[in-house]
Amino acid sequence: MTSTNKDILRLAIPSILANITIPLVGIVDTAIVGHLSDAAAIGGIAIGTMLFDLLYWNFGFLRVGTSGLTAQAYGAGQPDECRKILTRSVFVALCAAFCIWAIQWFFVTAVLAVVPCSAEVASIARRYFYVRIWAAPATLCLFTFKGWFIGMQDTKSPMAVDIMVNVVNMAASYVLAVYTPLGVVGVAWGTLIAQYTGLILALAIFFIRYPEMSILRHMEELKATLRWTKMKRMMVLNSNLFIRSLCFMVVYVGYTSLASHYGDTELAVSSILMKLFMFFSFFVDGFAYAGEALVGKEFGQREETEAWRTGLNKVVRALFYWALGVGLIFTAIYALWGRGSMELLTSDQEVISASMKYIGWLIAMPIISTLAFMWDGVFIGATAGVQIRNSMIWAAIGFVVGYATTYRFVGPQALYIGYFAHLIARSVYLSLEWKKRI
């Protein structure tokens, strides 16, 4: 095995192991609430969770931007710049958290005003939200630390943090919900405790593994580090990544909202299919994270020579080979065991039968989406914010046009036409941009 492949697996495997623990948290939370209370509580926690998905999705740039910038500084052999990038990113994360605290009442009130639900469900969602919102600084700082560790070519540290957060979340939620008077709101307290536990572990790893980079040793440079002239590059990149996140919302929120118009069965089918789509992404994202780290390092060492371009393209090709291999495995799994995959997530025979007409989309998804996911990792490593932003603008347009031009003729199948149009738009645009850049 070549050194490039070893580096890819060294970075990808810990990320994959961490990713596959993520769905367990939602399953355990749902199981706890489902066994403790009634449908209103289940709905309230589901809406409360959705509120945070809507909120935190837009701050994904804290991980993504930090990863690319740090990887380039690492590749350029600039440890001081790596430290300063972390300082700036943590500063932005804390500012964002304080802004979230300031608007929390307006946000939850506005969302619940447009989400149809009973007064009881809304009340539980509010109680859940007003507890978990106090974890915002920890949650956003964890985005930053995860991106920074990946940029430092270290995916074992974020793996340890993610696993700690998820294990503590499950244990604390169960204990607080079952054995204290908090009841279902104990799930929110469990998440709050888990987030701060994860942040403490991330800080401990940072101070132990990177003692020379501690900001406590460089307090005299803090003001200079946070000057606008020094933060401008990060803020420009983050603004492009923020627009990218909004475009993602158009696709994923639009997908669910449109599915709801076709009735409860179609909504259930679309939800299950999206969960299977996302389960695959937990694996391929491991290689995308490796792409962020390795491509960023290559750009940090950048030399405008043919040898440098050849080496960079070698890394990118190897990343795609691994990711496509994962895609082929999941395509085979879904082709051979598509119905079985559905049955793992629901026992409702009506939903399972209705989902069979979409099995072709499920089988095709891993191969089609692999290109989009991997190009994201490559361009994040290259800190190509404009290209990343534009790819999602085109992707959102592709989703809207794909659905709008076909729903009158094919009904709910148009949802999947739109979703695949967005994947193809991302893949084609970024493929063409890569040829221009290299």
matplotlib code that plots the C-alpha trace (Angstrom):
import matplotlib.pyplot as plt

x = [0.0, 1.4, 2.0, -0.8, -3.3, -2.0, -2.5, -6.0, -7.0, -5.2, -7.4, -10.6, -11.2, -11.4, -13.8, -16.0, -16.0, -17.0, -19.7, -21.5, -22.1, -24.1, -27.5, -27.4, -28.1, -31.3, -32.4, -31.8, -33.5, -36.5, -36.7, -36.4, -39.2, -41.3, -41.2, -41.8, -44.6, -47.1, -47.1, -47.2, -43.8, -42.3, -43.5, -42.3, -38.8, -38.7, -39.6, -37.2, -34.4, -35.4, -35.1, -31.4, -30.9, -32.1, -30.0, -26.7, -26.7, -25.9, -22.8, -21.1, -18.6, -16.9, -15.7, -15.3, -13.5, -11.2, -10.3, -9.1, -7.2, -5.5, -4.5, -2.9, -1.0, 0.1, 1.3, 3.2, 5.0, 3.5, 2.5, 2.0, -0.6, -2.3, -2.6, -3.9, -6.5, -7.9, -8.0, -9.9, -12.3, -13.1, -13.6, -16.1, -17.8, -18.3, -19.6, -22.1, -23.2, -23.9, -25.9, -27.9, -28.6, -29.8, -32.3, -33.4, -37.0, -37.5, -36.1, -38.2, -41.4, -40.9, -40.3, -43.2, -45.5, -45.0, -44.7, -48.2, -48.4, -50.6, -50.2, -48.9, -46.3, -45.2, -44.9, -42.6, -40.5, -40.0, -39.0, -36.5, -35.2, -34.7, -32.6, -30.4, -29.8, -27.3, -25.0, -24.5, -20.9, -19.8, -21.5, -20.0, -16.6, -16.7, -17.3, -14.1, -12.0, -13.1, -12.1, -8.8, -7.9, -8.7, -6.6, -3.7, -3.9, -5.4, -8.8, -8.3, -8.8, -12.2, -13.2, -12.5, -14.5, -17.4, -17.6, -17.4, -20.2, -22.5, -21.9, -22.4, -25.5, -27.1, -26.2, -27.1, -30.4, -31.5, -30.6, -32.1, -35.3, -36.0, -34.7, -35.4, -38.5, -37.3, -39.0, -38.7, -36.9, -34.1, -33.1, -32.3, -30.2, -28.4, -27.4, -26.3, -24.1, -22.7, -21.7, -19.8, -18.2, -17.0, -15.6, -13.7, -12.2, -11.3, -9.5, -7.7, -6.5, -5.4, -3.4, -1.8, -1.0, -0.3, 1.1, 3.3, 0.2, -1.7, -3.1, -2.4, 1.3, 0.6, -1.8, 0.3, -0.6, -4.4, -5.4, -3.2, -4.5, -8.1, -7.6, -9.9, -7.0, -5.9, -9.4, -10.5, -9.5, -11.4, -14.5, -14.6, -14.3, -16.9, -19.3, -19.2, -19.6, -22.6, -24.3, -23.5, -25.3, -28.3, -28.4, -28.2, -31.3, -33.2, -32.5, -33.0, -35.8, -37.4, -37.2, -39.0, -41.5, -42.5, -42.8, -45.3, -47.8, -48.1, -49.5, -48.2, -47.2, -45.1, -43.6, -42.6, -41.1, -39.1, -37.8, -36.7, -35.0, -33.1, -32.0, -30.5, -28.9, -27.4, -26.2, -24.0, -22.7, -21.3, -18.8, -17.9, -17.6, -14.6, -12.8, -14.1, -12.5, -9.3, -9.5, -9.8, -6.7, -4.5, -5.5, -5.1, -1.6, -0.7, -2.0, 0.0, 3.1, 2.1, 4.6, 3.6, 5.4, 4.3, 5.6, 3.4, 0.3, 1.1, 1.5, -1.8, -3.7, -2.3, -3.8, -7.1, -7.3, -6.6, -9.3, -11.8, -10.9, -11.5, -14.7, -16.0, -15.2, -17.4, -20.1, -20.0, -20.3, -23.4, -24.9, -24.5, -26.0, -29.0, -29.5, -29.4, -31.0, -33.1, -36.3, -34.4, -32.9, -36.4, -37.6, -34.8, -36.3, -40.1, -42.4, -45.3, -46.0, -47.8, -44.7, -42.4, -44.6, -44.8, -41.0, -40.4, -41.1, -38.2, -35.7, -33.9, -33.0, -31.7, -29.4, -28.1, -27.6, -24.2, -22.4, -24.0, -23.4, -19.8, -18.5, -20.4, -19.3, -15.6, -15.3, -16.6, -13.7, -11.2, -12.3, -12.6, -9.0, -8.2, -10.2, -11.9, -14.9, -16.3, -16.4, -17.9, -20.6, -21.3, -21.6, -24.4, -26.2, -26.3, -27.3, -30.2, -31.3, -31.0, -33.2, -35.9, -35.9, -35.8, -38.8, -40.8, -40.5, -41.5, -43.9, -47.0, -46.1, -44.5, -45.9, -43.6, -40.9, -40.1, -38.6, -35.9, -35.4, -34.8, -32.5, -30.4, -30.3, -28.7, -26.1, -25.3, -25.1, -22.5, -20.5, -20.4, -19.6, -16.8, -15.3, -15.1, -13.7, -11.0, -9.8, -9.6, -7.7, -5.2]
y = [0.0, 3.4, 6.1, 8.2, 5.4, 4.9, 8.6, 8.5, 5.5, 7.0, 10.1, 8.5, 5.5, 7.5, 9.9, 7.0, 5.4, 8.7, 9.3, 6.0, 6.8, 9.9, 8.2, 6.3, 9.4, 10.2, 6.6, 6.5, 9.9, 8.8, 5.5, 7.2, 9.7, 7.0, 4.8, 7.6, 9.6, 10.0, 11.2, 14.8, 14.4, 12.6, 15.3, 18.1, 16.6, 16.1, 19.7, 20.9, 18.9, 20.4, 23.9, 23.2, 21.5, 24.7, 26.9, 25.0, 24.0, 27.6, 27.5, 24.6, 27.0, 27.0, 23.4, 23.6, 26.9, 26.1, 22.8, 24.1, 27.1, 25.1, 22.3, 24.9, 26.5, 23.1, 22.2, 25.5, 24.7, 27.6, 26.4, 30.1, 30.6, 27.3, 28.6, 32.0, 30.4, 28.4, 31.6, 33.5, 30.6, 30.2, 34.0, 33.8, 30.7, 32.5, 35.7, 33.5, 31.7, 35.0, 36.2, 33.0, 33.5, 37.1, 36.0, 32.7, 33.8, 35.5, 32.4, 29.8, 31.9, 32.6, 28.9, 27.6, 30.2, 28.5, 24.9, 23.3, 21.6, 21.4, 23.7, 20.8, 19.8, 23.5, 23.8, 20.7, 21.9, 25.3, 23.7, 21.5, 24.4, 26.8, 24.2, 23.0, 26.5, 27.1, 24.6, 26.9, 28.0, 24.4, 23.2, 25.9, 25.7, 21.9, 22.7, 24.8, 22.2, 19.4, 21.4, 22.5, 18.9, 17.7, 20.5, 19.4, 15.9, 14.5, 12.7, 10.6, 13.5, 14.6, 10.9, 10.7, 13.9, 12.7, 9.4, 11.0, 13.4, 10.7, 8.3, 10.9, 12.2, 8.8, 8.0, 11.4, 11.7, 8.2, 8.8, 12.3, 11.4, 8.2, 8.7, 12.4, 14.6, 16.2, 13.7, 14.1, 17.4, 15.4, 14.6, 18.3, 18.4, 15.3, 17.0, 20.1, 18.1, 16.1, 19.2, 20.7, 17.4, 17.2, 20.7, 19.9, 16.8, 18.8, 21.4, 18.7, 17.1, 20.4, 21.4, 17.9, 17.4, 20.9, 22.7, 25.0, 26.4, 27.4, 30.9, 31.2, 31.4, 34.0, 36.4, 39.4, 38.7, 38.2, 41.7, 41.6, 38.1, 39.4, 42.5, 42.7, 42.8, 39.4, 37.9, 39.1, 36.0, 33.8, 36.0, 36.1, 32.3, 31.9, 34.2, 32.1, 28.9, 30.5, 31.1, 27.4, 26.3, 28.4, 26.6, 23.3, 24.3, 25.0, 21.4, 19.5, 21.5, 21.8, 18.0, 17.4, 20.2, 19.1, 15.5, 16.5, 17.6, 14.0, 12.7, 10.9, 7.7, 9.5, 11.7, 8.6, 7.1, 10.2, 10.4, 6.7, 7.1, 10.2, 8.4, 5.7, 8.3, 9.9, 6.6, 6.2, 9.7, 8.9, 6.6, 8.6, 11.8, 10.1, 10.3, 13.8, 14.8, 13.1, 15.2, 18.4, 17.6, 16.2, 18.6, 21.5, 20.3, 20.1, 23.7, 24.9, 23.5, 24.9, 25.3, 26.3, 23.4, 20.3, 18.0, 19.7, 19.4, 15.8, 15.0, 16.9, 15.0, 11.8, 12.5, 13.5, 10.4, 8.1, 9.8, 9.3, 5.6, 4.9, 6.9, 5.2, 1.9, 2.7, 3.9, 0.6, -1.4, 0.5, 0.3, -3.5, -3.5, -1.5, -3.5, -6.8, -5.8, -2.7, -3.9, -5.2, -1.8, -0.3, -2.9, -2.0, 1.5, 0.7, -2.2, -0.4, -2.6, 0.2, 2.4, -0.4, -1.3, 2.4, 2.8, 0.0, 2.2, 4.4, 1.6, 2.5, 6.0, 4.3, 2.0, 4.8, 7.3, 6.1, 6.3, 9.6, 11.4, 10.2, 12.7, 15.6, 14.7, 14.1, 17.3, 19.2, 17.8, 18.6, 22.2, 22.8, 21.8, 24.2, 26.9, 27.7, 29.4, 31.0, 27.7, 25.9, 28.6, 28.6, 24.9, 24.9, 27.8, 25.8, 22.7, 24.5, 25.8, 22.2, 20.9, 23.5, 23.2, 19.4, 19.3, 22.2, 20.8, 17.3, 17.1, 17.6, 14.5, 12.1, 13.2, 12.4, 10.9, 14.6, 14.9, 12.4, 13.9, 17.2, 15.7, 13.9, 17.1, 18.9, 16.2, 16.2, 20.0, 20.0, 17.2, 18.7, 22.3, 21.3, 18.9, 21.6, 24.1, 21.6, 21.4, 25.2, 25.5, 22.7]
z = [0.0, -1.0, 1.6, 0.1, 0.7, 4.2, 4.9, 3.5, 5.7, 8.7, 8.4, 7.1, 9.4, 12.7, 11.1, 9.9, 13.4, 14.9, 12.3, 12.8, 16.5, 15.5, 14.5, 17.8, 19.8, 17.9, 18.1, 21.9, 22.5, 20.5, 22.4, 25.8, 25.0, 23.3, 26.3, 28.9, 27.4, 24.6, 21.0, 22.0, 23.8, 20.8, 18.5, 20.9, 21.1, 17.3, 16.7, 19.3, 17.6, 14.3, 15.7, 16.5, 13.1, 11.5, 13.8, 13.8, 10.1, 9.2, 11.4, 9.6, 8.2, 11.6, 11.0, 7.3, 7.0, 10.0, 8.5, 5.1, 6.5, 9.2, 6.7, 4.5, 7.4, 8.5, 5.0, 4.8, 8.1, 10.0, 13.5, 14.7, 12.0, 12.9, 16.5, 15.3, 13.0, 16.0, 18.1, 15.4, 14.9, 18.6, 18.8, 15.9, 17.5, 20.9, 19.2, 17.2, 20.4, 22.2, 19.2, 19.3, 23.0, 22.2, 19.6, 21.1, 21.9, 18.5, 16.7, 18.5, 18.3, 14.6, 13.7, 15.8, 14.2, 10.8, 11.9, 12.4, 15.8, 18.8, 21.8, 23.9, 21.3, 21.0, 24.8, 25.0, 22.1, 23.8, 27.1, 25.3, 23.3, 26.3, 28.1, 25.2, 23.9, 26.7, 25.1, 22.1, 23.1, 23.6, 20.4, 18.1, 19.7, 19.1, 15.4, 15.5, 17.3, 15.0, 11.9, 13.5, 14.5, 11.0, 9.5, 11.7, 10.1, 13.3, 13.0, 16.1, 18.5, 17.0, 16.9, 20.7, 21.3, 19.1, 20.8, 24.2, 23.4, 22.0, 24.9, 27.5, 25.7, 25.7, 29.3, 30.7, 28.8, 29.9, 33.6, 33.7, 31.8, 33.6, 37.1, 37.8, 37.8, 34.6, 32.5, 28.8, 29.2, 30.7, 27.2, 26.6, 29.8, 28.7, 25.5, 27.4, 29.7, 26.8, 24.8, 27.6, 28.4, 24.8, 24.9, 28.1, 26.4, 23.3, 25.4, 27.4, 24.1, 22.8, 25.8, 26.1, 22.4, 21.4, 24.5, 22.5, 20.7, 23.8, 23.6, 27.3, 26.4, 23.7, 25.3, 24.2, 20.6, 21.1, 20.1, 16.9, 16.0, 16.2, 14.1, 11.0, 8.6, 10.0, 10.2, 6.8, 4.9, 7.3, 7.3, 3.5, 3.3, 6.1, 4.3, 1.2, 3.3, 5.1, 1.7, 0.9, 4.1, 3.2, -0.2, 1.5, 3.5, 0.3, -0.8, 2.4, 4.1, 0.6, 0.2, 3.5, 3.1, -0.4, 0.6, 3.3, 0.6, -0.7, 2.6, 5.6, 3.8, 1.2, 4.0, 5.9, 2.8, 1.9, 5.5, 5.5, 2.2, 3.4, 6.5, 4.2, 2.0, 5.1, 6.6, 3.5, 3.8, 7.3, 5.5, 2.5, 4.7, 6.3, 3.0, 2.4, 5.7, 4.7, 1.5, 3.4, 5.4, 2.6, -0.1, 2.3, 3.2, -0.5, -1.1, 1.9, 0.2, -3.1, -5.8, -9.4, -10.9, -12.9, -10.2, -7.6, -9.8, -10.5, -6.8, -5.9, -8.6, -7.3, -3.9, -5.4, -7.6, -4.6, -2.5, -5.3, -5.7, -2.0, -2.0, -5.2, -3.6, -0.6, -3.1, -5.0, -1.7, -0.7, -4.1, -3.9, -0.4, -1.4, -4.6, -2.8, 0.4, -0.4, 1.2, 4.2, 4.7, 4.8, 7.3, 9.7, 10.0, 10.0, 10.4, 8.7, 5.6, 3.8, 4.0, 3.0, 0.0, -1.0, -0.8, -3.3, -6.3, -5.3, -4.8, -8.0, -6.6, -3.4, -5.5, -7.7, -4.9, -3.5, -6.8, -7.9, -4.5, -4.0, -6.6, -5.0, -1.4, -2.4, -4.4, -1.4, 0.7, -2.0, -2.5, 1.2, 1.5, -1.3, 0.6, -2.7, -1.0, -4.2, -6.0, -3.1, -2.8, -6.5, -6.6, -4.0, -5.7, -8.9, -6.9, -5.2, -8.6, -10.0, -7.2, -7.7, -11.5, -11.4, -9.1, -10.6, -14.2, -13.4, -10.4, -12.6, -14.7, -12.2, -8.8, -5.8, -8.0, -8.8, -5.3, -6.2, -9.6, -7.9, -5.3, -7.9, -10.1, -7.2, -6.8, -10.5, -10.6, -7.7, -9.3, -12.8, -11.7, -9.3, -11.9, -14.4, -11.8, -10.8, -14.4, -14.5, -11.2, -11.9]

ax = plt.figure().add_subplot(projection="3d")
ax.plot(x, y, z, "-o")
ax.set_aspect("equal")
plt.show()
